[in-house]
Amino acid sequence: MSPVRDDRFPPPAEQRPILIVDDEPGIHQLLIDALVDEGYCTPAAGDGREALALLKQFTPGLILLDLRMPRMDGIAFAAALRRRAHPQPPVVVVTAAPFDAETLDRLGVAEVLVKPFVLDAVFSHVERLLSPAGA
Amino acid sequence: MVTEIPPAAPARHAVQFYESDVFLLGAIDEFCGAALRAGDAAIVIATEPHRAALEQRWGADGMDIAALQASGRYLALDAVEALTGFMCGGEPDQERFTRLIGGHLTALAAGGRMVYAFGEMVAILAIGGQHEAALRLEALWNGLQQTLPFALLCAYPMHQLGGEALSALIEGVCNAHTEVTPAESYSALPTSDSQLRAIAVLQQKARSLDAEVAERRRSEQLLQTLLQISQKLHASLDLETLLGELVKEALRLVGATGGFVCLHAGEGMTTHGYVQGETIEPLERCWPAGEGLPGRQLVHPAAYLVNAAGEFDGIDATFRERFGARNAIDVPILGSDDDILGCIEVHGGYGSPAFTAAEREKLAALARIAAIAIENAHLYREAQAAVRLRDEFLAIASHELRTPLTVLAGQADLALRRLRRDGQLSQERLRHTLDVVTGQAARLAHLLDQLLDVASLRRRGSVPNRATVDLALLVRRAVAAMRPHGEALSIVLEAPETLPASIDAPGIEQVVTNLLDNAVRYSPDGGTIQVTLSHDAPHGRAILRVRDHGLGIPLERRAQVFERFFQAHAEEFRSGMGLGLYLSRQIVRQHGGTIRPDFPEDGGTCFTVELPLEPPAPSGADAGHLDTVTRRSGD
């Protein structure tokens, strides 16, 4: 069930925000457009460092994570995420690069979407994995 | 195996070697003809043509052959037929021979006549390769002579008894006879002096033939050996293995105690190891042109042979002192274009016999085989490198193309979903979607162009399509087109009013755009990009500088700046396949210009392009000497 969208920042947990981490403006915009349409709240970051900074301010219900980014890539971010105390939102990796399944597994990545992805796949993963409100 | 012949009876058993049929007929006539004329009996066991020629001759002489036959004084038999009468299982059967031939002789000897027999059967057996049988038959004839009185003449055609295999036969034959008459080239000589000369000449000929045969054998042997070595070398495409095997074979081939192989790399001949027997000791040496025997190959390639070498004979001190090298052979390895690929050097130590010219030739032959194998190994390496590059290329291309494709497809999908859901699409939404679609499609197209550019760059001629354009205007336009990309950035341009140049405008525009693009991309935090275009009149060229104050390039990556797929911050950084600089350098080089990066103290990167305004004079080749990357030509 999709919550009613709210443009407050930082978004409260009940909004179940989806954090988008990707340096490509096109992908960024596409994911935001698609998810906002479905009523989700979608704060976004351009790389791992930015994303970590945002996490200090709120807890997302799900993270859509690109692997190849400047300054701090997806792997480094996921590792940093795991080192934090709870909560640990589910992470879906969205990537065009070849990836090492073992590494992602170890980092607790819930799912991998390979570009070019189909929007239906995005929605289905989001619906399935998005933590229930307040969790 | 030579059959033992029972000693010849006191009766006459002569053998005549002949070269011509005429001579043979003369001999038979002297033997049998004379007998018939003297009233004795004769039997001729010969081939049909010989019998016919003989009887014709006798007929012409006035002998009545028919009468002689009727009176039982003359009998002619076909040699081949007669043979079948007593040959049994490839061997002459004694009993049958005695019965058949002995029978005829007895009949002819009726009335106490003396019988003169001529037989060719032994010759037929010998020519047919049945040497044992021939000698056995000679023995049977000898045996028969012990019980029956008759004189016997055999004849062998000399020209059909050539070859070493028959020398044993000849000896056996001669031993079986009481008289031996050589063929006419001796026998027909008039004086004993000329006969002696003939013998001396024959002796010399025999010796020289012996020597030639021995030489042929050695050549055959060498050929066999080289063939085997060749197969061994060509079985390996790995250069290291190949070189090791090569030296070991060289040592074996000429009986050397140690040796090494050099490859011509850059300025000199380089080796990485010294081989002794089966062991390779690591040894790094490089001889520049002129130094030592290997260096001499670079100046004057030839097969060098040095025995009892002194200090200045070209054998390195290391080899003389450490490995006791005293003699050496050094041969060049020449490629198919006669270019020097390297050399092989082998050494003999103290106590080893000196190397011979023959051994030098052997090593030279080995070097020729080695050349092919080495060229193959090089080609293989190049092929492997090309495959690796292609795979890298495909991987990167595949990755880079996915992003625009994702965005394009995604936005279109989104628009469709909205349309289905709402039954309509707002103008704004539609415009936005189409903007994205066209934008991403353009990006895909651009990436594809870059890929194709790289692929076709090799095939394209190295001469750009020049036209006279205003370079200053070109740069201004490129800068203007860049401006919308970086809002946080400012691009400052300094350029003359006009700057005419004869260049490939689209190509140079690509270069300028690429440099500006990089500057923008490597300045994620904004800042100023300084672009300066100036005219270096004394050198007839333009100088373009693009300087950013951004991320710069890490020290360890600077050398690779112009390589394909180079990304300064590889794993982390985004888009672009790293082809831009590679292509830019190619284009600038094609114009006879240079391009180089500098990394100022206060950060960022500055690219400097020096571009000739006119095409270089025909004598000049590829420029680009200032490029920081050194790769093999043809990259």
Chai-1 contact restraints between the chains, C-beta under 6 A:
chainA,res_idxA,chainB,res_idxB,connection_type,confidence,min_distance_angstrom,max_distance_angstrom,comment,restraint_id
A,D23,B,R574,contact,1.0,0.0,6.0,A-B,restraint_1
A,E24,B,T403,contact,1.0,0.0,6.0,A-B,restraint_2
A,G26,B,V407,contact,1.0,0.0,6.0,A-B,restraint_3
A,L30,B,V407,contact,1.0,0.0,6.0,A-B,restraint_4
A,L30,B,G410,contact,1.0,0.0,6.0,A-B,restraint_5
A,L30,B,Q411,contact,1.0,0.0,6.0,A-B,restraint_6
A,D33,B,L414,contact,1.0,0.0,6.0,A-B,restraint_7
A,A34,B,L414,contact,1.0,0.0,6.0,A-B,restraint_8
A,P70,B,E572,contact,1.0,0.0,6.0,A-B,restraint_9
A,P70,B,F573,contact,1.0,0.0,6.0,A-B,restraint_10
A,D73,B,E572,contact,1.0,0.0,6.0,A-B,restraint_11
A,A96,B,H399,contact,1.0,0.0,6.0,A-B,restraint_12
A,A96,B,R402,contact,1.0,0.0,6.0,A-B,restraint_13
A,A96,B,T403,contact,1.0,0.0,6.0,A-B,restraint_14
A,A97,B,H399,contact,1.0,0.0,6.0,A-B,restraint_15
A,K115,B,R402,contact,1.0,0.0,6.0,A-B,restraint_16
A,K115,B,T406,contact,1.0,0.0,6.0,A-B,restraint_17
A,P116,B,R402,contact,1.0,0.0,6.0,A-B,restraint_18
A,P116,B,L405,contact,1.0,0.0,6.0,A-B,restraint_19
A,P116,B,T406,contact,1.0,0.0,6.0,A-B,restraint_20
A,P116,B,A409,contact,1.0,0.0,6.0,A-B,restraint_21
A,L119,B,D413,contact,1.0,0.0,6.0,A-B,restraint_22
